Amino acid sequence: MLDLDRLKHLSIRKTPWGQLTMANLVLSVDYRLPRKTEIIFEGLEHFPRDRPVFIAMNHTDRYNYWPFQYRLYREGCGFTAAWVKGKYYENRLMGWFMDSCTNIPLPSRGYVISTEFRKAMKRAPNEREYRALRDLVDGRPVEGVPDSAQLFIDERGGAEALSEAFEALWLQMVAEVVRLNREAVAQGHSPLVFPQGTRSKRLSRGHIGMAQMSQVLGVDILPVGCNGSDRAYPAGSPFSKGGRIVYRFGAPLALDGPELGPHRVRAPFSPFTQAAATAHGAQFQAITDVVMDRINGLLDPEYQFSEDGASDGVRGVNRFLG
């Protein structure tokens, strides 16, 4: 499980031996035999080789960052530090693998709420329980709290005490996530982020997390569109079925450039917090919209925004613990 203690003990290695092992011993074979996987980079000249950037990519399938990391390494462009969901640390072996690849775990508020409930109640919350608890810690009106959720609230000293304790824990976890991103950039690794927040063949609305972190660290954003990986990885198997995967690189979006500069946040803030969203949410969303529009322009029509901009991926509490 990903908790505060686990985050505090994580660090970013200069050499991600997990990525190297996967590239040289697994992917180099898998992408050649028995069904060849062709990995195409279009616009690689846009990739800055003199500094890390936040790489923003659509997330079509479970493994679409593997061909990207593999080809990037083969091109001598260094390594990435991918943001991964906290739920992947539920399995000890999977957590160890994620650490070896220099990934950065990103616990969401929903994940922390769900895991705290599970620790106390010995089961995951259902949708009604989760919604009531999420509204409570987010400061929204709560109506019709299920009895089981109320029991959890009472065991934590009441609604106010639970909300205060959650915010204190959340701030500490956020501080560790910022530290890990700062370490990755210092080691020369480019954080790889899927702004959609979940897997979806069609591009969906972006979340504002990357916009916040890039502002805090002062790192530019590089949009990348992934096309065809969902056919190479149509299910849960980590072995490619072969085919042609095209990654298109857009020009970097400088934080002080013409597209993002008007939305720059120069006042200090703590990312992923209610206070930051309240004070600067419009700017974070504007930055995110620019990035998502750029990604959309790098995609084949079948991967571009759906009409309503909604995700066709995982929904419900399963997106945290499933």
Helices and strands as residue ranges (DSSP letters): H 4-8, H 17-21, I 22-27, H 28-30, E 37-42, G 44-46, E 54-57, H 65-74, E 80-85, G 86-89, H 92-100, E 104-106, H 109-121, H 127-137, H 147-155, H 159-186, E 190-193, H 209-217, E 221-227, H 229-232, E 243-249, G 261-263, H 274-296, G 301-303, H 318-321
